[in-house]
């Protein structure tokens, strides 16, 4: 994690990328055809 903001968020909540809100937004973006960041290990959406 080179971005200090990413590191800060990871330290605050290391499971942030697994929350319902984030999962919902990733699904919404996929349906809309928007690009989804591949930084997470979740590619099954």
Secondary structure, DSSP 8 states (H G I E B T S, - for coil): --SHHHHHHHHH-TTGGGSHHHHHHHHHHHHHT------SS----
